[in-house]
């Protein structure tokens, strides 16, 4: 089983196959430095945005929230 964000495909390069996410929700320079380098190489622009995430499990017994703000 492969875990990806929205659409993961296998890419074979130099005899090695790697799962690659072709869609994603958000990226940043800390966790996606290679993707940012690829975008730069291809001349693809990005735009800053705010992001938040939260989760609630077991009817609220465990909750967590985070934000970039």
N, C-alpha and C positions, 0 to 999 in steps of 0.2 A: 504494500500500500504506500502511495506517495502522499505526502501532506503538502498542500500548496494553498495559496490565498484564494485565487479565483479560477486559474486555468494553468495547470502544470503540464509541460510537454517534455519528453526526453530529447535531448540534443546530443549528438555524437560528434566529437571533434578530436582529431588525432587518435582515434581508436578508443577513446574514453566517453562513456555515456553519462550525462548529468541531467538531473531533473531541473528544469528552469521554469520559474513562475513568469507567465506572460501577462498577467494582470495582477494588480495589487491595490490596496486601499490607500496606503501612505508610504512614503520613504523619507529617510533623513540621512544626513551625512555621517552620523555615528554608526548606524546599522546597515547602510547600503552604500559604502564607499565605492565599490566596484560598479554598481549600477549608475551612480553619479558620474564616474569616469567614462562609462560607456555612453551615457547621454551627452557628455561633453564632446567626446570623440565624434559622435554622430550629429552634433550641432542641435540637439534637442533641448529646448528651454523648459524650465520648471518654474513653479510659482509657489511661494510660501502660503501655508494655510494653518489654521488651528485644528487640533485634534483632541478628542477625548475618548475614553473607553471606560466602560463599567460592566460589572458582572454581579449577579445575585444568584446564590445557590441555596438549596434546601429551604425554600420559603423565607428567605431573608436571614437565615442563620449565619451565612458567610456572604459579606458584600465587600466590594472593592471598587474604587474609582480612581482614575488618573487623568491628567490633562497636561498639555504643554503650556498652558497659560499660567 
